[in-house]
């Protein structure tokens, strides 16, 4: 039986591209603009009680419905209760780390069929994790302990919550497992939520479904570990990608960053560009600038995939076609205007969009592959970026003002995308080792 789908208010589903970089530094003021007054308050306020744009969206009906229909509506109240028992910063940190880690494990277990579903929402849904995390950060941001808490301490606790609840501290490969390949996969939060607050991100759903699983490949078994990243420019400028991936890239046999891309197709992105194109993030903040990384003097304009893209494109991995996407947008050497290059960048050009665009999916691809190269692993480590199809609601459920939070076609589309990501990873492991 299909799940019951109450009618709710929402926005419209749009496609999302991009992510990037390697060793980072704080973002400069270079061409940074704020997309709305709300964005300024979220990014720049020094008041510890001020909620972010993301946290304020929790007041809408759809997030509350998603949390109630997954059983994760109890997570934030439990954090608040446990924080109330903390009598020092050290105790509070233990609470936050424990509850953040527990949320990640609960979301993974739910996605992989372990334990109770907690409600009628399908287990493959990534949205409960996103909204539950925001509920926890909202409680933490407004918490006023009796022992006193500095602004820096509160920010550190929120950082602990972000990392633990995203699986970034839960990446563990078995020691001494002979013949076991190690694979690292990343996904993203939902985004463009002011257009449609119902939106789910199939890359995040894939991360939950694949975390800790072992897949069979032509080269033997492969263990997949995953993490999820925010859709926020500032986190990337502060080095969240490099901080998470740096300890593991020398250990793994293959990595791929994953995000939602174009309608009806997968893309293996051949080239990634060092440019932020300004599309507003989940805090409604816009950035138009060169991707900020450490040692900008040695920063390349382009990085490339080392995934076995020919094998991936040729394989039958699922119902969506898979493309080797070679297109970029550049300013040619000596030029001033952007030019689309279907076959990749020309010598000496400046990046204006990688194959994956100029948003955060291009940026994570750029950052991860630049980190690979700066660690001296380019020739040894297959890695790059895969874009999934846009996750679409079923016909008759496309109006965010009158639509439901889920429908059978929406669930089928997400399950098919997850299955195809798994198959693409298996082909990539086989192709890279062959």
C-alpha positions in Angstrom: 0.0 0.0 0.0 1.3 3.5 -0.9 2.0 5.7 2.1 -0.7 8.2 3.1 0.4 11.6 1.9 -1.3 14.7 3.6 -1.4 17.8 1.5 1.1 20.5 2.4 2.5 23.8 1.3 5.8 24.0 -0.6 7.9 25.4 -3.5 9.1 24.0 -7.0 11.7 21.4 -7.6 14.7 22.6 -9.5 17.9 21.1 -10.7 21.1 21.7 -8.8 24.7 21.5 -9.9 28.3 21.9 -8.5 30.8 21.7 -5.6 34.8 22.1 -5.3 38.4 22.7 -3.7 41.4 21.4 -1.7 43.3 23.0 1.1 41.2 26.0 2.0 41.4 29.4 3.7 38.6 31.7 4.9 36.7 33.3 2.1 37.7 36.8 1.2 35.3 39.6 0.5 36.0 39.0 -3.2 32.8 39.7 -5.0 30.7 38.4 -2.2 27.1 39.4 -2.2 24.1 38.7 0.0 21.0 37.5 -1.8 18.6 38.8 0.8 18.4 40.6 4.1 17.7 37.3 5.7 21.0 36.0 4.4 22.9 38.8 6.1 21.4 38.0 9.5 22.2 34.3 9.1 25.8 34.8 8.0 26.9 37.9 9.9 25.0 38.1 13.2 27.1 37.8 16.4 24.0 37.1 18.6 24.2 33.5 19.8 20.4 33.4 20.0 19.8 34.4 16.4 18.5 31.5 14.4 19.8 30.8 10.9 17.8 30.9 7.7 17.8 27.1 7.6 16.7 26.8 11.2 13.8 29.2 10.7 12.4 27.0 7.9 11.6 24.5 10.6 8.5 26.6 11.5 6.9 25.6 8.2 4.4 22.7 8.1 6.3 20.5 5.7 9.4 20.0 7.9 7.2 19.2 10.9 5.3 16.7 8.9 8.4 15.0 7.6 9.8 14.7 11.1 6.6 13.4 12.5 6.2 10.8 9.7 9.8 9.5 10.3 9.8 9.4 14.1 12.7 11.9 14.2 10.6 14.6 15.7 11.9 13.4 19.1 15.6 14.0 18.4 15.8 17.8 19.1 13.7 17.6 22.3 15.9 14.8 23.5 19.0 16.9 22.9 17.5 19.8 24.8 16.6 17.4 27.7 20.2 16.0 27.9 21.7 19.5 27.6 19.7 20.4 30.7 21.7 17.9 32.7 25.1 19.3 31.6 26.9 21.3 34.2 30.0 22.2 32.3 31.2 22.7 28.7 33.0 19.3 28.7 29.7 17.6 29.7 27.8 19.5 27.1 30.3 18.5 24.4 29.9 14.8 25.4 26.2 15.2 25.0 26.4 16.9 21.6 28.9 14.5 20.2 26.9 11.5 21.5 23.5 12.8 20.2 25.0 13.9 16.8 26.6 10.5 16.2 23.4 8.7 17.3 21.4 10.8 14.8 23.7 9.7 11.9 23.5 6.0 12.9 19.8 6.2 13.3 19.3 7.8 9.9 21.6 5.1 8.3 19.8 2.3 10.1 16.5 3.6 9.0 17.6 3.9 5.4 19.0 0.4 5.5 16.0 -1.3 7.1 17.3 -1.8 10.6 15.0 -1.0 13.5 11.6 0.7 13.4 10.7 3.0 10.5 9.3 5.4 13.0 6.4 6.4 10.8 4.8 6.1 7.4 7.6 8.0 5.5 9.6 5.6 3.3 12.9 4.5 4.7 14.9 5.7 1.7 14.1 9.4 2.5 17.0 11.7 3.4 14.9 14.6 4.5 14.3 13.5 8.1 18.1 13.6 8.8 18.3 17.1 7.4 15.4 18.6 9.4 16.3 16.7 12.6 19.8 18.1 12.5 18.4 21.6 12.1 16.1 21.0 15.1 19.1 20.0 17.1 21.2 23.0 16.1 18.3 25.3 16.8 18.0 23.9 20.3 21.8 24.3 20.8 21.9 27.8 19.4 19.2 29.0 21.9 20.4 27.0 24.9 21.3 29.1 28.0 23.2 26.9 30.5 23.6 28.1 34.1 27.4 27.7 33.9 27.9 30.2 31.2 28.9 29.5 27.6 31.0 31.7 25.4 30.1 32.4 21.8 33.2 30.5 20.7 32.2 27.5 22.8 28.7 27.5 21.4 30.1 27.7 17.8 32.4 24.7 18.6 29.5 22.7 19.9 27.5 23.4 16.7 30.5 22.4 14.7 30.7 19.1 16.6 27.0 18.5 15.9 27.5 19.2 12.2 30.4 16.8 11.8 29.0 13.9 13.9 25.5 14.1 12.4 26.8 14.1 8.9 28.9 10.9 9.2 32.1 12.9 8.8 33.5 11.4 12.0 32.1 7.9 11.4 34.3 6.9 8.4 35.8 3.5 9.4 37.3 0.8 7.3 38.0 -2.7 8.7 41.7 -3.3 9.5 43.5 -6.2 7.9 40.7 -7.2 5.6 42.6 -8.7 2.8 41.4 -8.1 -0.7 38.7 -5.6 0.4 38.5 -2.4 -1.6 37.9 0.8 0.2 35.5 3.4 -1.3 34.5 6.8 -0.1 31.3 8.4 -1.3 29.8 11.8 -0.4 26.3 13.4 -0.7 24.5 16.6 0.0 21.7 18.1 2.0 18.5 19.1 0.2 18.6 22.7 -1.3 16.5 25.4 -3.1 14.1 24.9 -0.2 12.5 28.3 -0.6 11.3 27.2 -4.0 10.0 23.9 -2.7 10.5 23.0 0.9 9.5 19.4 0.1 12.8 18.8 -1.8 14.9 15.7 -1.2 18.4 15.2 -2.4 19.1 11.7 -4.0 22.8 12.1 -3.3 22.2 12.4 0.4 19.8 9.5 0.2 22.4 7.4 -1.6 24.9 8.2 1.2 22.6 6.9 3.8 21.7 3.8 1.8 25.4 2.9 1.1 27.2 3.8 4.3 29.0 0.8 5.7 27.8 -1.6 3.0 29.9 -4.1 1.1 29.2 -4.4 -2.6 30.5 -7.1 -5.0 32.6 -6.0 -7.9 34.6 -7.8 -10.6 37.6 -7.1 -8.5 36.1 -8.6 -5.3 34.2 -7.0 -2.4 34.3 -3.2 -1.7 33.4 -1.5 1.5 31.7 1.9 1.1 31.9 4.6 3.7 29.9 7.9 3.2 29.5 11.4 4.6 27.0 14.2 3.8 27.9 17.9 3.3 26.0 21.1 3.8 24.9 23.4 0.9 26.6 26.5 2.3 29.3 28.5 0.8 30.9 29.4 4.1 31.4 25.8 5.3 33.4 25.1 2.1 35.5 28.2 2.5 36.2 27.1 6.0 37.6 23.8 4.8 34.9 21.3 5.6 35.7 19.2 2.5 39.4 19.0 3.1 39.1 18.5 6.8 36.8 15.5 6.2 38.6 13.9 3.3 42.3 14.5 4.0 42.7 11.7 6.5 41.1 9.1 4.2 42.2 9.8 0.7 45.6 8.1 1.2 43.8 5.0 2.5 41.0 4.5 0.0 41.0 2.8 -3.4 38.4 5.1 -5.0 36.3 8.1 -4.1 33.4 9.9 -5.7 31.6 13.0 -4.7 27.9 12.9 -5.7 25.2 15.5 -6.1 21.9 16.1 -7.8 22.4 17.4 -11.4 20.3 17.4 -14.6 16.9 16.0 -15.4 16.7 12.4 -16.5 20.4 11.6 -16.7 23.6 10.8 -14.8 26.8 12.6 -15.6 30.4 11.7 -14.9 32.0 15.2 -14.8 35.3 15.2 -16.6 36.5 18.7 -15.6 36.0 20.8 -12.5 36.5 24.6 -12.4 37.8 27.0 -9.8 34.9 29.4 -9.9 31.8 30.1 -7.7 29.0 31.4 -9.8 26.8 33.1 -7.2 23.7 30.9 -6.9 22.3 31.4 -3.4 23.0 28.6 -0.9 20.7 27.2 1.9 21.4 30.4 3.9 20.3 32.5 0.9 23.9 33.8 0.6 25.6 34.3 -2.7 29.3 34.1 -3.6 30.8 35.0 -7.0 34.6 34.5 -6.8 37.4 32.2 -7.4 37.1 29.1 -5.2 39.0 30.1 -2.0 41.8 27.5 -1.2 45.1 27.5 0.7 48.1 28.5 -1.3 46.2 30.3 -4.1 49.4 31.0 -5.9 49.6 27.4 -6.9 45.9 26.9 -7.5 45.0 25.5 -10.9 41.9 26.8 -12.8 40.9 23.2 -13.6 41.1 19.7 -12.1 40.1 16.5 -13.8 38.4 13.2 -12.9 40.4 10.0 -12.6 37.3 7.9 -12.4 37.1 5.2 -15.2 34.5 7.2 -17.1 34.6 5.2 -20.2 33.7 2.0 -18.4 31.0 3.7 -16.3 29.3 5.2 -19.4 29.5 1.9 -21.3 28.0 -0.2 -18.5 24.3 -1.0 -18.0 23.9 0.5 -14.5 20.1 1.3 -14.5 17.3 3.1 -16.2 18.9 6.5 -16.5 21.5 7.1 -19.2 25.0 8.0 -18.1 27.1 10.6 -19.9 30.8 11.5 -20.0 30.3 15.3 -19.7 33.2 17.1 -21.1 31.7 20.6 -21.4 33.0 23.7 -19.5 32.7 27.4 -19.6 35.9 29.4 -19.7 37.3 32.8 -20.4 40.0 32.0 -23.0 43.6 33.2 -22.5 43.6 36.9 -23.6 39.8 37.0 -23.7 37.2 38.8 -21.6 34.0 37.0 -22.3 32.9 33.5 -21.2 32.9 30.8 -23.9 31.3 27.4 -23.7 33.8 24.6 -24.7 32.0 21.3 -25.4 35.4 19.4 -25.3 36.9 20.9 -22.2 39.1 23.9 -21.4 41.8 25.4 -23.6 45.3 26.2 -22.5 45.6 29.2 -20.2 41.9 29.8 -19.8 40.1 31.0 -16.6 37.3 28.8 -15.2 33.7 30.1 -15.2 32.0 26.7 -14.9 33.1 23.1 -14.7 31.2 20.3 -16.3 29.1 20.3 -13.1 28.4 24.0 -13.2 29.5 26.8 -10.8 27.7 25.8 -7.7 28.7 23.7 -4.7 28.7 20.3 -6.6 31.4 21.6 -8.9 33.1 23.0 -5.8 33.2 19.7 -3.9 34.5 18.0 -7.0 37.2 20.6 -7.5 38.2 20.6 -3.8 38.3 16.8 -3.6 40.3 16.3 -6.8 42.7 19.2 -5.9 43.3 17.6 -2.5 44.0 14.3 -4.3 46.5 16.0 -6.5 48.2 18.0 -3.7 48.6 14.8 -1.7 50.5 13.3 -4.7 47.7 10.8 -5.4 46.6 11.8 -8.9 48.2 8.8 -10.7 47.3 6.3 -8.0 43.8 7.2 -6.8 40.7 7.1 -9.0 38.3 9.9 -8.0 35.9 12.5 -9.3 32.3 13.6 -9.4 29.0 12.0 -10.4 25.8 13.9 -10.9 22.5 12.1 -10.4 19.2 12.9 -12.2 17.0 15.5 -10.5 14.6 13.7 -8.1 11.1 14.5 -9.4 7.7 14.2 -7.8 5.0 12.2 -9.6 2.7 13.7 -12.2 -0.1 15.6 -10.4 2.2 16.4 -7.4 4.4 19.1 -8.9 2.7 22.1 -7.5 4.4 23.0 -4.2 1.4 24.9 -2.9 -1.0 21.9 -3.2 1.3 18.9 -3.4 2.1 16.2 -0.9 5.4 15.5 0.8 5.8 12.2 -1.0 4.2 10.0 -3.6 4.8 6.5 -5.1 6.6 7.8 -8.2 8.8 10.1 -6.1 9.8 7.1 -3.9 10.4 4.9 -7.0 12.6 7.6 -8.6 14.7 8.0 -5.5 15.1 4.2 -5.1 16.1 3.8 -8.7 18.7 6.6 -8.4 20.2 5.0 -5.2 20.4 1.6 -7.0 22.1 3.2 -10.0 24.6 5.1 -7.8 25.5 1.7 -6.2 25.9 0.1 -9.6 28.0 3.0 -10.9 30.3 2.7 -7.8 30.7 -1.1 -8.5 31.6 -0.5 -12.1 34.0 2.3 -11.1 35.9 0.0 -8.7 36.1 -2.8 -11.4 37.1 -0.3 -14.1 39.7 1.4 -12.0 41.3 -1.9 -10.9 41.2 -3.5 -14.4 
